[in-house]
Amino acid sequence: MTGASSGLGAHFADFLARSGVDLVLTARRAEALAENAERIRERHGRQVTVIPADLSDPASRAELRQRLDDLDTPIDILINNAGHGTAGDFVTLPAERVSAEVELNCVAVTELARHLLPGMVERGYGAVVNVASAAAYQPIPSMAVYAATKSYVLSLSQALWSETMGTGVRVIAVCPGPTDTDFFVNTGEPEAMTWRRSPEQVVQSTFRALYRNQPSVVDGNVNTVTAKLSKVLPIRFVLPMARRYATPRKR
């Protein structure tokens, strides 16, 4: 489980622990990660291994993969939840921040899936849950890189779903819309959304769709309709709507 220190990742971790699953949690913020792990141990009595890692850093990702290889038990479920979005016009964003966003949202997801999927296929059991976004279904001016990275995650996940069909391994991309976490505070757009789904609803949608072996799922009826409309409406109409969707309202 990546991005497991707070937000949606913490809710995924709690759900799995409540279901009787031992966990390996990783996130950049070591102190918050340790606190969440302790809460899970106290609440559910499960074994929780903590591996702090900055998944935007190649060296840190390599160390994480080695730590996973050193574990006594194999990983049967990978939840690629860690992600980051930066608000602002593309030409104004710091280049290093853009690169870090691509590393975290695309490269880390790809590397971890590539590292763990072969073992799952060999054992004939496992699941990969890649957290994409409803933003994957259309370009979003002022969050151009984020939307593009999530489109990549959706495409990769759907292809892997097909490639692993019949192996006993399931792959799914979950595409939440606005969710009641601190994500939009971190992107710099805390006022951007007027309605949000709860993290619990996203988790429930994810595992319901995973049980049905769907290649992807958009969480929530409104988000589902919006995603479908973005595929049929002219792009000249979609882009201004997407910009308004992602732009903070002024008070």
N, C-alpha and C positions, 0 to 999 in steps of 0.2 A: 504494500500500500504506500503510494507516494503522496506527498502533500498531506500527511496525516496529523499535523499538529493542530489544525483548527478547521472550521468551516465544513464544507462538504466531506472532506477526507475524514474528519473526526466522526461524522455521522456514519459514513461507510464502515469505519473501524468498529464503532459501537454495535452496528447491526450484525456484523460478522461475529464479533465476540459473543453477542447475545445468542447467536445461532450455534455456538459451540466450537468456533474456529479459533485456533491459536494464530497469533499475528506477528508479522514483521513490519514495523512501521519506519518510514523514513521521511524526513523533512529537513528544511534548511535551519529552522529555529530550534536548536537543541533543547533549550529549557522548556519551551512550550510543548515540544514533542514528548519529553520525559514526563511532564505533568499529565498529558493526555493518556500516556501509557499507564501511569499509576492509577488514574481514574478507572480505566478499563479493568485493570487487575482487581481493584477493590470491588468494582460493581459486578463483574462477571466471572472472576476467578480463572481467567484464561492466561496462558503464557504469552507474554508480549516481549518481543525482542526489538530494541531500538537501535537504529543506525542513522545518525545525523549525516546528511549529505546535501550539498548544493548541486542540484541536477542540471544547472546551467553551466557547470564547470566540467570539462571532459575528464580531468584527473579525479575529481570527486566521484564521477559516475563509474570510472574504472575501479576505484576502491570499493564502491558499493557492490559492484558485480562480484568482486573477489570475496567480499564478506558473505554474500549470498551463497557462493560456491562452498564456503567453509561451514555452512550450517549443517546440522545433523540430519535434518529432514528436508525433502524437496519442497519447492513452492508449487502449490496446486492452483492458486488463484492470484493473478496479478491485477491490481487496480491502478492504472496509470491516471492518477488524479491531479498531480502537481501541474500547475499552469499559471501563466501570468499574462495580463493584458495591460497595455499602456495606451492611455487616451491622448489624442493630439494629432495634428496633421503630420503626415509621414516626414516631410522635409524639416520639421522642427524637432523631431525626436533625436536624442543622443544616439549616435551610431552603435555604441557599445550596448545600449539598452535594447535596441532592435535585435542585435546579434544574440544577446542573452535570452530574449523572448523566443527566438527561433530555436535555440539550443534546448531550452526547457520544454517548449510546447511540441516540438517535432522530433529533434534528435534524441532526446532522452526517452521519449515514448517508443521510438523505433528500436533503439538499442536494447532497452529492457525487454521488449517483446521478442526481439531476435534472440536474446540470451536465454529466456525462460521457455519459450514456446517449444523448441525441440525436445526438451525433457518431458513436457506435458504430452506431446504427440507420441513419444516413445512409450510412456506409461499408459496411454490411452485414456487419459482423464485430465481435465483442467479447464480453466476459463481465464480469458483476458478481457478486462473491462477497461476501455479507453474513454476517458471523459473528454468529449469534444464540446460542442456548444450549438445552440440554435443559430449562432452566428456563422456556422459552417455552411449554411444554405444560401447566403448572399454576401457580396462584398459590403463592408461597412466603412464608409468614409469617416475619418477621425479615429477609427480602430482598425486600420487596414491590415496591419501585420497580424493582429490577434485573429481576425476573421479568416485570414488566409491560412494561418497555422491550424485552425480548427477544421477548416475544409480538408486539409491534408490528413488530419487524424481520422476524420470520417471516411475518406476514401481508402486509406490504408486499412482501417478496421473492416470495412465491407469486403475488401479483397481478401483479407486474411480469413474472414468468416467462410468465404467460398473455398479457399485453399485447404482449410482444416475440416471441411465437411466430411463426415464419416470416420473421423479419427477419435471421437470421444471428447474432443476439445471444442469449446465454444468461445467465440470472439464477438464482442458487441461494442458499438460506439453509443454512448449515452449523450444526448444533446439537450442539456438544460437551457432554459431561457433565464430571465432574471430570477435569482434565487436569494433568499434571505440570509446571506453571509456577508463577510466583510470584503468580498471581491471588488465591488464597485467603489468602496472607499480606497482600496489599494490602487485601482486604476486611475483614481483622480476624479471619478464621476459618481459620488455618493447619491446625487439627486437624479441620476439618469433615468431610473425606472419608476413608474408609478404603481406597478403591481409586481409582486414577486411570489414565487412558489417557495414552500418550506424545504429545507434539506431533507427532511423525512420523506416528503412526497417524491423527491428526486430518487432517493435510495429505493423506495418501494417500486417506482416505475422501472428502475434499472433491473432489479432482480426478477420482477414479473416478466419483463421482456427477455431476460437471459434464460429463464425457465422455459419460455416458448421458443427459444433458439432463434430469436430475431437478430439480423445483422446490425440493426441500429434502432434507436428509439428516441423520439422527441418527447420530452417531458411536458405534460399539460396540454389541454385541448387548444387553448389560445396559441401556444407556441407551435403546435402541430399545424394549425390552419395557416399561421404566418409563414411557416417553412414551405408549405405547399404553394401558397400564393406567390412566394418569391420565385418559384420555378416557372410560373406561367405568365406572370406580368412582365411587360417590357422593362428592360434593365434601366432605361431612362426614368421610369417611374419608381423602380425599386430603390435606386441609389439615394434620391432625396429623402425618401421615407426612412431608409436605414440611417442616414445622418441624423435626422430628427430623433430617431429611436435612441441613438447613442449620445446625444448632446444634452448636457445638464440644463434643466429649466432654471430660468432666472427668477429670483424673488423680487 
